[in-house]
Amino acid sequence: MAILLTNGKFYIAHNRTGAVIKVADIEQAQDFYSVERAINQRNRTPGKCAGYYYIDTEKNKAKIKRKSYSDEERKIIYNKSGGRCELCGQRLLLENMTLDHIVPLSMGGGESMENLQAACYACNQFKSNILPDDFMDRIIKIFLYQTEKKCGKDMKLKIIHKLVETL
């Protein structure tokens, strides 16, 4: 099993001194041997690994082929979401809805209807190949950072920060 960290364009590797670098060639990518090691690397160097996710090259040898969904299947997913993006809650027109794989195909998610949710284009692009828990963590970090940037070190912010941390 070979586990790599990628953002879809580049891969994480180490140079001769052990520093984390980004490479375009998959052959130069660091093989982490386990998902835990890849996640540990991502957590140890969040600046260099921001937006990176792990892939199992053994599971993903063939190019991932996406299934086409019928109009009827799309309507079922649309109705299940109440006509809203499952990620941000924005109202959607059926024609503008995109289908998001809850567990991305590249992370072992399936093509079943249970693994699909309605999403607006912007949210689907932002979520990309991120697992639901990692996506939620990213949203929380963005929210806290932007709130702090706007409100400064106000007492209300400290309360919000504590409340959000309990999620």
Buried (B, 14 or more C-beta within 10 A) or exposed (E): EBBBBBBEEBBBBBEEEEEBBBBEEBEEBBEBEEEEBBBEBBEEBEEBBEBBBBBBBEBBEEEEEEEEBEEEBBEBBBEEBEBBBBBEEEEBEEEEBBBBBBBBBBBEBEEEEEBBBBBBEEBBEBBBBBBEEBBEEBBBEEEBEEBBEEEEEEEEBEEBBEEEEEE
